[in-house]
Amino acid sequence: MTLAVTLSAAALAFLALLALLWSRWPVWLKGLLVVGVTVFYFFADDVVHGMWGWPSGDALPERFVLLAAVIDEPGPKRPGALYVWVNALEDGKPAAQPRAYRLPYAKDVHALLNEGMKKVREGVSQLGTSEPKPGKAGLAWLRPGQDEQAIKLRDLPVPQLPEK
């Protein structure tokens, strides 16, 4: 799949190069072609990173089971991050595949994930919930970086098995 995306991008770039060099298109159309291929490159790069298993920058699912967490504490030259591997709960059932997420570093979430991982290592599964933190009124996409989430963890209830 990754090879197909790479070859497709290379073929598109080659065709665009041919069109720029040997076509009699007006200059504004050639400029539009350059802009279109550039936008496609960044879109394809994002898609390929998603396919290769890079952690998603998307928001956590509303309900999830915590599987693992890795803390990258901030340093003098890097902001740090929290990497979590979760299995989303959809209609009360776990999703078919788990997903990795990258969260901005926050001390309170760091402490929460540490406690949750201690319980996971003890065999107590952790049920997580996330919801957007209330912020200023208005359109969120106009305020980048304001998409923080309130994350909570609690023990997953033990399933009740039917009697024989």
PyMOL CGO cylinders between C-alpha atoms (Angstrom):
from pymol import cmd
from pymol.cgo import CYLINDER

trace = [
    CYLINDER, 0.00, 0.00, 0.00, 2.77, 2.42, 0.91, 0.3, 1, 1, 1, 1, 1, 1,
    CYLINDER, 2.77, 2.42, 0.91, 4.64, 1.59, -2.28, 0.3, 1, 1, 1, 1, 1, 1,
    CYLINDER, 4.64, 1.59, -2.28, 1.49, 2.31, -4.30, 0.3, 1, 1, 1, 1, 1, 1,
    CYLINDER, 1.49, 2.31, -4.30, 1.09, 5.75, -2.71, 0.3, 1, 1, 1, 1, 1, 1,
    CYLINDER, 1.09, 5.75, -2.71, 4.78, 6.56, -3.28, 0.3, 1, 1, 1, 1, 1, 1,
    CYLINDER, 4.78, 6.56, -3.28, 4.65, 5.46, -6.93, 0.3, 1, 1, 1, 1, 1, 1,
    CYLINDER, 4.65, 5.46, -6.93, 1.45, 7.41, -7.49, 0.3, 1, 1, 1, 1, 1, 1,
    CYLINDER, 1.45, 7.41, -7.49, 3.02, 10.58, -6.09, 0.3, 1, 1, 1, 1, 1, 1,
    CYLINDER, 3.02, 10.58, -6.09, 6.13, 10.08, -8.24, 0.3, 1, 1, 1, 1, 1, 1,
    CYLINDER, 6.13, 10.08, -8.24, 4.00, 9.55, -11.37, 0.3, 1, 1, 1, 1, 1, 1,
    CYLINDER, 4.00, 9.55, -11.37, 1.97, 12.70, -10.61, 0.3, 1, 1, 1, 1, 1, 1,
    CYLINDER, 1.97, 12.70, -10.61, 5.14, 14.74, -10.10, 0.3, 1, 1, 1, 1, 1, 1,
    CYLINDER, 5.14, 14.74, -10.10, 6.58, 13.39, -13.39, 0.3, 1, 1, 1, 1, 1, 1,
    CYLINDER, 6.58, 13.39, -13.39, 3.42, 14.25, -15.31, 0.3, 1, 1, 1, 1, 1, 1,
    CYLINDER, 3.42, 14.25, -15.31, 3.38, 17.72, -13.77, 0.3, 1, 1, 1, 1, 1, 1,
    CYLINDER, 3.38, 17.72, -13.77, 7.02, 18.22, -14.80, 0.3, 1, 1, 1, 1, 1, 1,
    CYLINDER, 7.02, 18.22, -14.80, 6.18, 17.19, -18.38, 0.3, 1, 1, 1, 1, 1, 1,
    CYLINDER, 6.18, 17.19, -18.38, 3.23, 19.58, -18.42, 0.3, 1, 1, 1, 1, 1, 1,
    CYLINDER, 3.23, 19.58, -18.42, 5.38, 22.45, -17.10, 0.3, 1, 1, 1, 1, 1, 1,
    CYLINDER, 5.38, 22.45, -17.10, 8.20, 21.93, -19.59, 0.3, 1, 1, 1, 1, 1, 1,
    CYLINDER, 8.20, 21.93, -19.59, 6.50, 20.99, -22.85, 0.3, 1, 1, 1, 1, 1, 1,
    CYLINDER, 6.50, 20.99, -22.85, 2.92, 22.23, -22.72, 0.3, 1, 1, 1, 1, 1, 1,
    CYLINDER, 2.92, 22.23, -22.72, 1.61, 25.47, -24.19, 0.3, 1, 1, 1, 1, 1, 1,
    CYLINDER, 1.61, 25.47, -24.19, -0.54, 26.17, -21.17, 0.3, 1, 1, 1, 1, 1, 1,
    CYLINDER, -0.54, 26.17, -21.17, -0.73, 29.74, -19.92, 0.3, 1, 1, 1, 1, 1, 1,
    CYLINDER, -0.73, 29.74, -19.92, 1.57, 30.68, -17.05, 0.3, 1, 1, 1, 1, 1, 1,
    CYLINDER, 1.57, 30.68, -17.05, -1.30, 31.03, -14.54, 0.3, 1, 1, 1, 1, 1, 1,
    CYLINDER, -1.30, 31.03, -14.54, -2.41, 27.43, -15.26, 0.3, 1, 1, 1, 1, 1, 1,
    CYLINDER, -2.41, 27.43, -15.26, 1.14, 26.16, -14.80, 0.3, 1, 1, 1, 1, 1, 1,
    CYLINDER, 1.14, 26.16, -14.80, 1.29, 28.02, -11.49, 0.3, 1, 1, 1, 1, 1, 1,
    CYLINDER, 1.29, 28.02, -11.49, -1.98, 26.43, -10.44, 0.3, 1, 1, 1, 1, 1, 1,
    CYLINDER, -1.98, 26.43, -10.44, -0.52, 23.02, -11.32, 0.3, 1, 1, 1, 1, 1, 1,
    CYLINDER, -0.52, 23.02, -11.32, 2.53, 23.67, -9.14, 0.3, 1, 1, 1, 1, 1, 1,
    CYLINDER, 2.53, 23.67, -9.14, 0.33, 24.72, -6.20, 0.3, 1, 1, 1, 1, 1, 1,
    CYLINDER, 0.33, 24.72, -6.20, -1.93, 21.67, -6.67, 0.3, 1, 1, 1, 1, 1, 1,
    CYLINDER, -1.93, 21.67, -6.67, 0.96, 19.20, -6.73, 0.3, 1, 1, 1, 1, 1, 1,
    CYLINDER, 0.96, 19.20, -6.73, 2.48, 20.86, -3.64, 0.3, 1, 1, 1, 1, 1, 1,
    CYLINDER, 2.48, 20.86, -3.64, -0.78, 20.58, -1.70, 0.3, 1, 1, 1, 1, 1, 1,
    CYLINDER, -0.78, 20.58, -1.70, -1.11, 16.95, -2.82, 0.3, 1, 1, 1, 1, 1, 1,
    CYLINDER, -1.11, 16.95, -2.82, 2.41, 16.24, -1.51, 0.3, 1, 1, 1, 1, 1, 1,
    CYLINDER, 2.41, 16.24, -1.51, 1.58, 17.43, 2.00, 0.3, 1, 1, 1, 1, 1, 1,
    CYLINDER, 1.58, 17.43, 2.00, -1.74, 15.58, 1.99, 0.3, 1, 1, 1, 1, 1, 1,
    CYLINDER, -1.74, 15.58, 1.99, -0.04, 12.35, 0.84, 0.3, 1, 1, 1, 1, 1, 1,
    CYLINDER, -0.04, 12.35, 0.84, 2.69, 12.78, 3.48, 0.3, 1, 1, 1, 1, 1, 1,
    CYLINDER, 2.69, 12.78, 3.48, 0.04, 12.98, 6.20, 0.3, 1, 1, 1, 1, 1, 1,
    CYLINDER, 0.04, 12.98, 6.20, -1.74, 9.90, 4.83, 0.3, 1, 1, 1, 1, 1, 1,
    CYLINDER, -1.74, 9.90, 4.83, 1.49, 7.89, 4.65, 0.3, 1, 1, 1, 1, 1, 1,
    CYLINDER, 1.49, 7.89, 4.65, 2.41, 8.77, 8.23, 0.3, 1, 1, 1, 1, 1, 1,
    CYLINDER, 2.41, 8.77, 8.23, -1.02, 7.60, 9.33, 0.3, 1, 1, 1, 1, 1, 1,
    CYLINDER, -1.02, 7.60, 9.33, -0.54, 4.31, 7.50, 0.3, 1, 1, 1, 1, 1, 1,
    CYLINDER, -0.54, 4.31, 7.50, 2.90, 3.65, 8.94, 0.3, 1, 1, 1, 1, 1, 1,
    CYLINDER, 2.90, 3.65, 8.94, 1.63, 3.73, 12.49, 0.3, 1, 1, 1, 1, 1, 1,
    CYLINDER, 1.63, 3.73, 12.49, 2.87, 7.13, 13.55, 0.3, 1, 1, 1, 1, 1, 1,
    CYLINDER, 2.87, 7.13, 13.55, 0.93, 8.41, 16.55, 0.3, 1, 1, 1, 1, 1, 1,
    CYLINDER, 0.93, 8.41, 16.55, -2.13, 10.38, 15.56, 0.3, 1, 1, 1, 1, 1, 1,
    CYLINDER, -2.13, 10.38, 15.56, -2.41, 14.01, 16.53, 0.3, 1, 1, 1, 1, 1, 1,
    CYLINDER, -2.41, 14.01, 16.53, -6.21, 13.66, 16.52, 0.3, 1, 1, 1, 1, 1, 1,
    CYLINDER, -6.21, 13.66, 16.52, -8.26, 13.92, 19.68, 0.3, 1, 1, 1, 1, 1, 1,
    CYLINDER, -8.26, 13.92, 19.68, -8.62, 10.81, 21.83, 0.3, 1, 1, 1, 1, 1, 1,
    CYLINDER, -8.62, 10.81, 21.83, -11.87, 8.86, 21.46, 0.3, 1, 1, 1, 1, 1, 1,
    CYLINDER, -11.87, 8.86, 21.46, -14.61, 9.76, 23.96, 0.3, 1, 1, 1, 1, 1, 1,
    CYLINDER, -14.61, 9.76, 23.96, -14.30, 6.35, 25.68, 0.3, 1, 1, 1, 1, 1, 1,
    CYLINDER, -14.30, 6.35, 25.68, -11.28, 4.07, 25.50, 0.3, 1, 1, 1, 1, 1, 1,
    CYLINDER, -11.28, 4.07, 25.50, -9.28, 1.36, 27.26, 0.3, 1, 1, 1, 1, 1, 1,
    CYLINDER, -9.28, 1.36, 27.26, -5.72, 2.42, 28.11, 0.3, 1, 1, 1, 1, 1, 1,
    CYLINDER, -5.72, 2.42, 28.11, -3.20, -0.13, 26.83, 0.3, 1, 1, 1, 1, 1, 1,
    CYLINDER, -3.20, -0.13, 26.83, 0.14, 1.67, 27.22, 0.3, 1, 1, 1, 1, 1, 1,
    CYLINDER, 0.14, 1.67, 27.22, 1.69, 5.09, 27.72, 0.3, 1, 1, 1, 1, 1, 1,
    CYLINDER, 1.69, 5.09, 27.72, 5.14, 6.55, 27.09, 0.3, 1, 1, 1, 1, 1, 1,
    CYLINDER, 5.14, 6.55, 27.09, 6.12, 9.88, 28.59, 0.3, 1, 1, 1, 1, 1, 1,
    CYLINDER, 6.12, 9.88, 28.59, 8.59, 12.15, 26.78, 0.3, 1, 1, 1, 1, 1, 1,
    CYLINDER, 8.59, 12.15, 26.78, 9.33, 14.83, 29.36, 0.3, 1, 1, 1, 1, 1, 1,
    CYLINDER, 9.33, 14.83, 29.36, 10.09, 18.32, 28.09, 0.3, 1, 1, 1, 1, 1, 1,
    CYLINDER, 10.09, 18.32, 28.09, 13.68, 19.44, 27.91, 0.3, 1, 1, 1, 1, 1, 1,
    CYLINDER, 13.68, 19.44, 27.91, 15.50, 22.68, 27.19, 0.3, 1, 1, 1, 1, 1, 1,
    CYLINDER, 15.50, 22.68, 27.19, 15.10, 22.33, 23.42, 0.3, 1, 1, 1, 1, 1, 1,
    CYLINDER, 15.10, 22.33, 23.42, 12.00, 20.14, 23.04, 0.3, 1, 1, 1, 1, 1, 1,
    CYLINDER, 12.00, 20.14, 23.04, 8.42, 20.55, 24.25, 0.3, 1, 1, 1, 1, 1, 1,
    CYLINDER, 8.42, 20.55, 24.25, 7.87, 16.93, 25.29, 0.3, 1, 1, 1, 1, 1, 1,
    CYLINDER, 7.87, 16.93, 25.29, 4.85, 14.77, 24.56, 0.3, 1, 1, 1, 1, 1, 1,
    CYLINDER, 4.85, 14.77, 24.56, 2.65, 12.02, 25.95, 0.3, 1, 1, 1, 1, 1, 1,
    CYLINDER, 2.65, 12.02, 25.95, 2.20, 8.96, 23.75, 0.3, 1, 1, 1, 1, 1, 1,
    CYLINDER, 2.20, 8.96, 23.75, -0.74, 6.70, 24.55, 0.3, 1, 1, 1, 1, 1, 1,
    CYLINDER, -0.74, 6.70, 24.55, -1.89, 3.50, 22.95, 0.3, 1, 1, 1, 1, 1, 1,
    CYLINDER, -1.89, 3.50, 22.95, -5.63, 3.02, 23.40, 0.3, 1, 1, 1, 1, 1, 1,
    CYLINDER, -5.63, 3.02, 23.40, -8.44, 0.83, 22.18, 0.3, 1, 1, 1, 1, 1, 1,
    CYLINDER, -8.44, 0.83, 22.18, -11.54, 2.91, 21.48, 0.3, 1, 1, 1, 1, 1, 1,
    CYLINDER, -11.54, 2.91, 21.48, -14.89, 1.72, 22.83, 0.3, 1, 1, 1, 1, 1, 1,
    CYLINDER, -14.89, 1.72, 22.83, -17.64, 1.90, 20.22, 0.3, 1, 1, 1, 1, 1, 1,
    CYLINDER, -17.64, 1.90, 20.22, -21.15, 1.00, 21.37, 0.3, 1, 1, 1, 1, 1, 1,
    CYLINDER, -21.15, 1.00, 21.37, -19.70, -0.57, 24.51, 0.3, 1, 1, 1, 1, 1, 1,
    CYLINDER, -19.70, -0.57, 24.51, -17.38, -2.87, 22.54, 0.3, 1, 1, 1, 1, 1, 1,
    CYLINDER, -17.38, -2.87, 22.54, -13.66, -2.44, 21.85, 0.3, 1, 1, 1, 1, 1, 1,
    CYLINDER, -13.66, -2.44, 21.85, -12.66, -1.33, 18.35, 0.3, 1, 1, 1, 1, 1, 1,
    CYLINDER, -12.66, -1.33, 18.35, -11.08, -3.89, 16.05, 0.3, 1, 1, 1, 1, 1, 1,
    CYLINDER, -11.08, -3.89, 16.05, -7.63, -2.28, 16.24, 0.3, 1, 1, 1, 1, 1, 1,
    CYLINDER, -7.63, -2.28, 16.24, -5.89, -0.11, 18.85, 0.3, 1, 1, 1, 1, 1, 1,
    CYLINDER, -5.89, -0.11, 18.85, -4.44, 3.27, 17.90, 0.3, 1, 1, 1, 1, 1, 1,
    CYLINDER, -4.44, 3.27, 17.90, -1.51, 5.38, 19.09, 0.3, 1, 1, 1, 1, 1, 1,
    CYLINDER, -1.51, 5.38, 19.09, -2.08, 9.05, 19.95, 0.3, 1, 1, 1, 1, 1, 1,
    CYLINDER, -2.08, 9.05, 19.95, 0.32, 11.91, 20.65, 0.3, 1, 1, 1, 1, 1, 1,
    CYLINDER, 0.32, 11.91, 20.65, -0.79, 14.41, 23.28, 0.3, 1, 1, 1, 1, 1, 1,
    CYLINDER, -0.79, 14.41, 23.28, 0.93, 17.65, 24.25, 0.3, 1, 1, 1, 1, 1, 1,
    CYLINDER, 0.93, 17.65, 24.25, 2.85, 17.34, 27.50, 0.3, 1, 1, 1, 1, 1, 1,
    CYLINDER, 2.85, 17.34, 27.50, 0.98, 18.34, 30.65, 0.3, 1, 1, 1, 1, 1, 1,
    CYLINDER, 0.98, 18.34, 30.65, 2.07, 17.52, 34.20, 0.3, 1, 1, 1, 1, 1, 1,
    CYLINDER, 2.07, 17.52, 34.20, -1.42, 16.60, 35.39, 0.3, 1, 1, 1, 1, 1, 1,
    CYLINDER, -1.42, 16.60, 35.39, -1.98, 14.18, 32.49, 0.3, 1, 1, 1, 1, 1, 1,
    CYLINDER, -1.98, 14.18, 32.49, 1.54, 12.79, 33.05, 0.3, 1, 1, 1, 1, 1, 1,
    CYLINDER, 1.54, 12.79, 33.05, 0.66, 11.96, 36.67, 0.3, 1, 1, 1, 1, 1, 1,
    CYLINDER, 0.66, 11.96, 36.67, -2.70, 10.51, 35.62, 0.3, 1, 1, 1, 1, 1, 1,
    CYLINDER, -2.70, 10.51, 35.62, -1.09, 8.24, 33.02, 0.3, 1, 1, 1, 1, 1, 1,
    CYLINDER, -1.09, 8.24, 33.02, 1.57, 7.09, 35.50, 0.3, 1, 1, 1, 1, 1, 1,
    CYLINDER, 1.57, 7.09, 35.50, -1.11, 6.04, 37.98, 0.3, 1, 1, 1, 1, 1, 1,
    CYLINDER, -1.11, 6.04, 37.98, -3.12, 4.37, 35.24, 0.3, 1, 1, 1, 1, 1, 1,
    CYLINDER, -3.12, 4.37, 35.24, -0.13, 2.41, 33.97, 0.3, 1, 1, 1, 1, 1, 1,
    CYLINDER, -0.13, 2.41, 33.97, 0.69, 1.22, 37.51, 0.3, 1, 1, 1, 1, 1, 1,
    CYLINDER, 0.69, 1.22, 37.51, -2.81, -0.24, 37.74, 0.3, 1, 1, 1, 1, 1, 1,
    CYLINDER, -2.81, -0.24, 37.74, -2.57, -1.76, 34.25, 0.3, 1, 1, 1, 1, 1, 1,
    CYLINDER, -2.57, -1.76, 34.25, 0.67, -3.52, 35.28, 0.3, 1, 1, 1, 1, 1, 1,
    CYLINDER, 0.67, -3.52, 35.28, -1.19, -4.86, 38.34, 0.3, 1, 1, 1, 1, 1, 1,
    CYLINDER, -1.19, -4.86, 38.34, -3.83, -6.32, 36.02, 0.3, 1, 1, 1, 1, 1, 1,
    CYLINDER, -3.83, -6.32, 36.02, -6.55, -3.70, 36.56, 0.3, 1, 1, 1, 1, 1, 1,
    CYLINDER, -6.55, -3.70, 36.56, -7.71, -2.43, 33.16, 0.3, 1, 1, 1, 1, 1, 1,
    CYLINDER, -7.71, -2.43, 33.16, -8.26, 1.31, 32.91, 0.3, 1, 1, 1, 1, 1, 1,
    CYLINDER, -8.26, 1.31, 32.91, -11.31, 2.89, 31.28, 0.3, 1, 1, 1, 1, 1, 1,
    CYLINDER, -11.31, 2.89, 31.28, -10.61, 6.37, 29.97, 0.3, 1, 1, 1, 1, 1, 1,
    CYLINDER, -10.61, 6.37, 29.97, -12.86, 9.20, 28.94, 0.3, 1, 1, 1, 1, 1, 1,
    CYLINDER, -12.86, 9.20, 28.94, -11.95, 12.39, 27.13, 0.3, 1, 1, 1, 1, 1, 1,
    CYLINDER, -11.95, 12.39, 27.13, -13.88, 15.51, 26.37, 0.3, 1, 1, 1, 1, 1, 1,
    CYLINDER, -13.88, 15.51, 26.37, -12.81, 18.88, 25.03, 0.3, 1, 1, 1, 1, 1, 1,
    CYLINDER, -12.81, 18.88, 25.03, -11.87, 21.38, 27.70, 0.3, 1, 1, 1, 1, 1, 1,
    CYLINDER, -11.87, 21.38, 27.70, -14.20, 24.37, 27.71, 0.3, 1, 1, 1, 1, 1, 1,
    CYLINDER, -14.20, 24.37, 27.71, -12.52, 27.37, 26.19, 0.3, 1, 1, 1, 1, 1, 1,
    CYLINDER, -12.52, 27.37, 26.19, -13.25, 30.75, 24.78, 0.3, 1, 1, 1, 1, 1, 1,
    CYLINDER, -13.25, 30.75, 24.78, -16.35, 31.15, 22.67, 0.3, 1, 1, 1, 1, 1, 1,
    CYLINDER, -16.35, 31.15, 22.67, -15.96, 31.24, 18.92, 0.3, 1, 1, 1, 1, 1, 1,
    CYLINDER, -15.96, 31.24, 18.92, -14.60, 29.05, 16.20, 0.3, 1, 1, 1, 1, 1, 1,
    CYLINDER, -14.60, 29.05, 16.20, -11.92, 26.64, 17.50, 0.3, 1, 1, 1, 1, 1, 1,
    CYLINDER, -11.92, 26.64, 17.50, -10.10, 26.42, 14.17, 0.3, 1, 1, 1, 1, 1, 1,
    CYLINDER, -10.10, 26.42, 14.17, -9.31, 30.11, 14.45, 0.3, 1, 1, 1, 1, 1, 1,
    CYLINDER, -9.31, 30.11, 14.45, -7.40, 29.48, 17.71, 0.3, 1, 1, 1, 1, 1, 1,
    CYLINDER, -7.40, 29.48, 17.71, -4.78, 26.79, 17.00, 0.3, 1, 1, 1, 1, 1, 1,
    CYLINDER, -4.78, 26.79, 17.00, -3.47, 25.01, 20.07, 0.3, 1, 1, 1, 1, 1, 1,
    CYLINDER, -3.47, 25.01, 20.07, -6.73, 25.45, 21.99, 0.3, 1, 1, 1, 1, 1, 1,
    CYLINDER, -6.73, 25.45, 21.99, -7.95, 21.89, 21.39, 0.3, 1, 1, 1, 1, 1, 1,
    CYLINDER, -7.95, 21.89, 21.39, -6.96, 20.51, 24.80, 0.3, 1, 1, 1, 1, 1, 1,
    CYLINDER, -6.96, 20.51, 24.80, -8.86, 17.59, 26.28, 0.3, 1, 1, 1, 1, 1, 1,
    CYLINDER, -8.86, 17.59, 26.28, -9.92, 16.73, 29.80, 0.3, 1, 1, 1, 1, 1, 1,
    CYLINDER, -9.92, 16.73, 29.80, -8.86, 13.12, 30.32, 0.3, 1, 1, 1, 1, 1, 1,
    CYLINDER, -8.86, 13.12, 30.32, -10.07, 10.90, 33.15, 0.3, 1, 1, 1, 1, 1, 1,
    CYLINDER, -10.07, 10.90, 33.15, -9.15, 7.30, 34.01, 0.3, 1, 1, 1, 1, 1, 1,
    CYLINDER, -9.15, 7.30, 34.01, -10.93, 4.83, 36.26, 0.3, 1, 1, 1, 1, 1, 1,
    CYLINDER, -10.93, 4.83, 36.26, -10.91, 1.09, 36.86, 0.3, 1, 1, 1, 1, 1, 1,
    CYLINDER, -10.91, 1.09, 36.86, -12.76, -0.91, 34.23, 0.3, 1, 1, 1, 1, 1, 1,
    CYLINDER, -12.76, -0.91, 34.23, -15.64, -2.81, 35.84, 0.3, 1, 1, 1, 1, 1, 1,
    CYLINDER, -15.64, -2.81, 35.84, -15.12, -6.56, 36.03, 0.3, 1, 1, 1, 1, 1, 1,
    CYLINDER, -15.12, -6.56, 36.03, -17.44, -8.29, 33.55, 0.3, 1, 1, 1, 1, 1, 1,
    CYLINDER, -17.44, -8.29, 33.55, -20.18, -10.41, 35.09, 0.3, 1, 1, 1, 1, 1, 1,
    CYLINDER, -20.18, -10.41, 35.09, -20.21, -13.91, 33.68, 0.3, 1, 1, 1, 1, 1, 1,
    CYLINDER, -20.21, -13.91, 33.68, -23.50, -15.77, 33.48, 0.3, 1, 1, 1, 1, 1, 1,
    CYLINDER, -23.50, -15.77, 33.48, -24.03, -18.70, 35.80, 0.3, 1, 1, 1, 1, 1, 1,
    CYLINDER, -24.03, -18.70, 35.80, -23.76, -22.22, 34.37, 0.3, 1, 1, 1, 1, 1, 1,
]
cmd.load_cgo(trace, "trace")
